[in-house]
Amino acid sequence: MKSDKLLLLVTELEDPDFKGGIQVFNQSFVKALAELHVSFSILALNDWQKRNVGFFGKLFRQVLFGCKTFVAVYRHKPDLIICGHVGFSSLCFFLQKLQGIPFITITYGVDVWSLTRIKKMALAASKNILSISNYTRNRICSQLPNYPQKQILLFPTTFDAARFAPGLKSGGIMKKLGIRETDAIVLSVSRLSKSEGDKGCEKIISSVKELVLKFPDLKYVAGGSGDDLPRLRRLVRDHGLGDKILFPGFIPDSELPDYYNLCDLFILPSKKEGFGIVFLEALGCGKPVIAGNRDGSVDAVLGGELGLLIDPDSIAEIKDAIVRVLTKNIPKNMLDKDYLRSRVVQAYGFDSFKNRLEAILS
């Protein structure tokens, strides 16, 4: 591998309250660079101890980040800049024009699905574009028809396979949620916000109304917080589902493995998922999964090898998929926790992530 010096620009690395997909990706990226013995320096935009600073505070932080980037370029003289978010692409484009430093841009999901003219120009100047899924890659291709498609490289995320592994049900969480050992638990984990209303939780709630007739002990746990939670609670009341739908609220990262190990299946019929690290985490715990067939979720379940793919707009398909999993009327591999875990680790474990990065940097 080349011994070039790299400058990595990322939005965030540490947040004591929330560990989202991009943060996990960034931490894994830094770890992989270190293990590959790459010479690099790193700058992160967000100072999580000062996150609630208002508009002018955010603007000041962005200006300060730009200044720090210029200082880092002149001090470290990198041979390549890794642009960790399309929001930094204009800055990297300017540095390329000013200093002749090439850059690679990492893309995730909604951040590149509707690009402004300026971002299109900056992204098109990237030496390579890394995309975490085929869906995101296709969305980029449709907006940059003249950009060489062979230079848009698939680079999916990874997950912590040591933490997300099969385990016993947590008695503490069962007691807190009022769950019995005999209950059939369907789980989703996502942000429950109005701006991300395409996660499919509303349609799952609607399907539960009929599912409980066939599975009286079924309970749906919709983990997550956000401004759409009050509306979803009203929907539950309107359907008269009472304690059949449980909203535990925000789930701390430390408790996530316990929630996955509590469920009988994991479902998130999303339509705007860049990839879906939650699927990797659930599969790492050996759980059957159901995913939407329109976004990056398809890559997460290996095109349907590791989970059922359904139309996220169809309540009938959602209901049928849940019935099939609970009655074990699906391919045996999709119910085999050892197979699910070993296959997802093989495809998306950290070693695979590191090997892909090594190949790109080479």
Phi, psi and omega in degrees: 000148179297155180258028180300152173269132183247148170243120182255122178251122182229158179285320187200150174236317185233133172217114184295342185258335187214138179235089183274178184299318181293321179296317177300316179301312182297317179296320178293323180297314180297317179298318180295317178301318181296316181290336176273002179058041177274139176279115183211157170235160188221142174230132177245135184293311193270128172263103190291347175280352181226042188283329182264073188246002179079179185299309184292328175295319179294319179298316178299319181296322179293318178296317179298320179298317178299318179296317179297325179295316178298318178298316181296322179296315181287330182280313187264343180047063182292152176272342182207140175252129173264108181276102189282003177197143182299338177297340178265358189295325179295319177298315180294322177299317179296318179294325177297316179293322185281317187244353181073025181268118178290159179219152175245134181252132176264131181237150187242286185206253185301339180297338182235010183280341178216084188278141172285167181299319181294317180292325176298315180297316181291317181296323180294341179274356180294140175298318174216157172242127177260128181240136184280350179205162176297324181298311178297320179300316180294323178295324178291315181301322181292335181263339178237068186297338182265356179281132181302117184298330181292345179267000173262106189258137176286128180215077183292163182282181178227184179211168182273092184294336179290324181277318184265087184221158179304139180203178181284158176291141180278115178297326180296316180289322177300317180293318181297321183268352182073037181261136178262161180299329183274353181290144172266117189254122173255130187236139166232148174225120181193171169285131179258068183243153181296327180288343179238050186282008181259027179279341176092003183299322180300319181288327176296316178301317179297324181287331182297329181304323178271328182296326183292343175291326180269328181234084183301335182266011182284139173223138178254121179255114180255093183278139178136166179230166179154174185283358177266355183299317178301320179295319179294323177296321177295323178298319178298316178296320180297325179277352181065036185269348173049238185275010176283338178245123183245131178245093180286351183081200180300130179258115178303147182304326181294336182262350184305312179302324179295323179292318177299318182287348177278334190271162173264337173202153178247135182222137172208088182279067185278160175241354183223050180261122177297322176209292180109073180297336180299329178292320178297318181295318179294317179294324177299331176272007175077024184262140173297146181229152175234130185225160175285155185256020186242355186223202183293350177301330181301317179294320183300325181259021175054048175068018180108358179292323186254000181191163178281133176254128183226163175290115185292347178269352186259109176297325180298317180291322177299312180297315181296320180295318178297317178299317182297320180291314184292334177263006178060036179260051178222166178309141185303324180301327182286350178249352183274104186298326179292319179293313181302315181294311184296323182288319180288327176293320178298317184280320190230013176293170185297324180298320178294319178301313181295320180295321178295319179295319178300318180296320180294315182288342179279000000 
